[in-house]
Amino acid sequence: MSGTDPSQLPIHPTQSGATDDDDTPVCSPKIYVSNEEAALLRQLRLLHDRAVELRRELGEAAAPRRRELETQLDELRRSREDLVRRREQAFRRKMVMLGHLPPEALEEEIIL
């Protein structure tokens, strides 16, 4: 980065109206979360919606079906924990890229 003004941030060339997924910027110009974070949050919302459906079914289900629904809910909980961990890592990466956190923050263990 020698020869560049450190006070000037680089502008992504495709930021104005990019259509190819490979060329989209890391941070969307319309939202304050990175595209990676937004995708993980969408997945979390889908998991939540599915869990609400399963809980509704669970209230009306017979014993054999209840066990199956409870197993599915446990799987959703594990998936949610993984997505939350990945969202936290995405947040840290974004904050390091923006210079708000030191690079060592990427090496810290995430405890949930």
C-alpha positions as CSV (number, residue, x, y, z in Angstrom):
1,M,0.0,0.0,0.0
2,S,3.0,2.3,-0.3
3,G,2.3,5.3,-2.5
4,T,-1.3,5.6,-1.5
5,D,-3.0,8.1,0.8
6,P,-4.1,6.2,3.9
7,S,-6.9,8.7,4.5
8,Q,-8.6,7.8,1.2
9,L,-10.6,4.6,1.1
10,P,-10.7,2.7,-2.1
11,I,-14.0,2.7,-4.1
12,H,-15.1,-0.6,-5.5
13,P,-15.5,-0.1,-9.3
14,T,-18.8,-2.0,-9.5
15,Q,-20.4,-0.4,-6.5
16,S,-22.9,1.6,-8.7
17,G,-25.3,-1.0,-10.0
18,A,-23.3,-4.3,-10.1
19,T,-25.3,-7.2,-11.4
20,D,-22.9,-10.1,-11.3
21,D,-22.7,-11.8,-7.8
22,D,-18.9,-12.1,-8.1
23,D,-18.6,-8.4,-8.6
24,T,-20.8,-7.1,-5.8
25,P,-19.0,-5.2,-3.0
26,V,-18.5,-6.8,0.4
27,C,-20.6,-4.1,2.1
28,S,-23.9,-3.3,0.5
29,P,-24.4,0.4,-0.1
30,K,-28.0,0.1,1.1
31,I,-27.6,-1.8,4.4
32,Y,-25.2,-1.5,7.3
33,V,-24.3,-5.1,7.4
34,S,-22.1,-7.0,5.0
35,N,-23.7,-9.1,2.3
36,E,-22.3,-12.2,4.2
37,E,-24.0,-11.1,7.4
38,A,-27.3,-10.3,5.5
39,A,-27.3,-13.8,4.0
40,L,-26.7,-15.4,7.4
41,L,-29.4,-13.3,9.0
42,R,-31.8,-14.4,6.2
43,Q,-31.0,-18.0,7.0
44,L,-31.6,-17.4,10.7
45,R,-35.0,-15.9,9.9
46,L,-35.9,-19.0,7.8
47,L,-34.9,-21.3,10.7
48,H,-36.9,-19.2,13.1
49,D,-40.0,-19.4,10.8
50,R,-39.6,-23.2,10.5
51,A,-39.2,-23.5,14.3
52,V,-42.5,-21.6,14.8
53,E,-44.3,-23.9,12.4
54,L,-42.8,-27.0,14.2
55,R,-43.8,-25.7,17.6
56,R,-47.4,-25.1,16.4
57,E,-47.5,-28.6,15.1
58,L,-46.0,-29.9,18.3
59,G,-48.9,-28.6,20.3
60,E,-51.4,-30.7,18.3
61,A,-49.4,-33.8,17.6
62,A,-49.8,-37.3,18.9
63,A,-46.9,-39.0,20.8
64,P,-45.0,-40.6,17.9
65,R,-45.2,-37.4,15.8
66,R,-44.1,-35.4,18.9
67,R,-40.8,-37.2,19.1
68,E,-40.1,-36.6,15.4
69,L,-41.0,-32.9,15.8
70,E,-38.8,-32.6,18.9
71,T,-35.9,-34.1,17.0
72,Q,-36.4,-31.6,14.1
73,L,-36.4,-28.8,16.7
74,D,-33.2,-30.0,18.2
75,E,-31.6,-30.0,14.7
76,L,-32.8,-26.5,14.1
77,R,-31.3,-25.4,17.4
78,R,-27.9,-26.8,16.4
79,S,-28.2,-25.2,13.0
80,R,-29.0,-21.9,14.6
81,E,-26.0,-22.1,16.9
82,D,-23.8,-22.6,13.9
83,L,-25.3,-19.7,12.0
84,V,-25.0,-17.4,15.0
85,R,-21.3,-18.3,15.3
86,R,-20.8,-17.7,11.6
87,R,-22.6,-14.4,11.8
88,E,-20.3,-13.3,14.6
89,Q,-17.3,-14.3,12.6
90,A,-18.6,-12.3,9.6
91,F,-19.1,-9.3,11.8
92,R,-15.6,-9.5,13.1
93,R,-14.2,-9.8,9.6
94,K,-16.1,-6.7,8.5
95,M,-14.9,-4.8,11.5
96,V,-11.3,-5.8,10.9
97,M,-11.6,-4.8,7.2
98,L,-13.1,-1.4,8.2
99,G,-10.2,-0.9,10.7
100,H,-12.5,-0.8,13.8
101,L,-10.9,-4.0,15.3
102,P,-7.3,-5.2,15.2
103,P,-6.5,-8.2,13.0
104,E,-5.9,-10.2,16.2
105,A,-9.7,-10.1,16.8
106,L,-10.1,-12.7,14.1
107,E,-8.1,-15.2,16.2
108,E,-10.2,-14.8,19.3
109,E,-12.5,-17.6,20.3
110,I,-16.2,-16.9,20.0
111,I,-18.0,-18.1,23.1
112,L,-21.8,-18.4,22.8
